[in-house]
Amino acid sequence: MTKTDVSLKTPLIGILCWEEGCNPRGLAQLEKLPGNSTNPETFEFPLKYSRVKGANIHTILENPCQKVLQSMINEACKMEEQGIKAITTSCGFNAIFQRELAACVSIPVFTSSLMQLPLVQNMIGKRHTIGVITAKKSALSEQHLENAGVNKQMPILIQGLEACTEWNKIFSSPDEDIEISTVENDVVESACSMMKLSDIGAFVLECTDLPPFSNAIRQATGLPVFDFVTLTNLVYQAIKSVGYHGGYSL
């Protein structure tokens, strides 16, 4: 078995996830979709999943909890000891903890797809606005953005999905199922409506439950869409060992 074969079977990226059984029913449904951060079918390579005790919609998204952060730090340190080469999380709002988590280990940490915003801005230039679609706009603070590397001068337009009735069941009616097709339509409509408000050059999806709908946004808008999956694939390519034809091997 070659070094490359081993890397394809051994998880190189660890993902810190919310506690088992704590998700609203709607999020549990979304987790089953290919493209979701916690669905193993999302990637062509394995990830190591770690459920963090106490991590849930309240302690991460609505009211970031220092006690849960410490649990995440402990899990991150364990992952590094086990040979994991990079660490991510299952919620984009963990950007609030980016600095603390990155400081506790000596391997790359990428807590949120929002970290792609500076890269995307350099790609499309300041003449275009980046459309950011988030699970809950009211919970996305300047501190989240700053910790993700975003400065106040960056031209971004933020759209929250809490105004979408079906999506908002996650917050207002956590024991109810959601209609996935309705959520997809609402996400796409949100993206299209943003294009009427500003000269959008690309989209970045904060929420790790939204990548299953990225292609629908691309098809409807004709614009690039960056999400948790694009960021994780980028990091994986950076840390895996690759054998190239022609005599060179990295």
C-alpha positions, 0 to 999 in steps of 0.5 A: 500500500502506497503512502497515498493509499494510506492517506485516502483511508486515514482521516486527515481532517477532524471536525468538532460537531454539536452534541449528539441528539441536541439538534432541532428536527430540521437540522437533523433532517439537513444533516442527512443530505450529501453536502452537509458538514456532518454527512460522511458522503459529502467528501471523497475522503474520510473525516474524523468526527467528534461530538462536543458535549454541550455544543448546540444551537444555544451555546454556539450560535445564540450565546457563545459559551466559554465552557463549551469552547474549553471542551472544544479546545480539549477535543482539538488537542486530542485530535492533534495527538491522534495525528489529525492534520487540520481541524474544522467545525460543524457550524460557521458561527464557531468563527467567534472561537477561531483565535482561541482554537487556532492558538491551542494546537500547532495544526491548521484550524478553520472554524468557518467558511467565512474565512474565505471572504478575504480570498473571495474579495481578492478574486472578484475585486472591491468593485463587486459585493460578496453576498453572505447567506447566514443561518441567522443574521441577528446572531452574526456579529462584527466579532465573528467577522473580525475573527474570520479575517474580515475588515469593516471596509470589505464590501459584503451584503449579509442576508439571514434566513430567519425571515424564511418561515420554513427555515425559521422552524429550526429556531421557533419550532425545533420539534417540527420537521421542515420541508427541504424543497421549500428551504432550497427554494427560499435559499435560492430566492434569497440569493437572487433577491440580494443581486437586486440590491447590490452588484454581487460578484460571488456568494459565501454561505456561512451555514454548514447546512447550506452546501446541499443547495450551493449548486442550485444557487450557482445555477440560478445566479450564474455566480461562484458559491463558496461554502464549507465544502469548498473550504474543506476541500481546499485545506485537504488538498493542502495537507494530503500527500500527492504522488504525481506522474513524471517522476515527482512525488510530494 
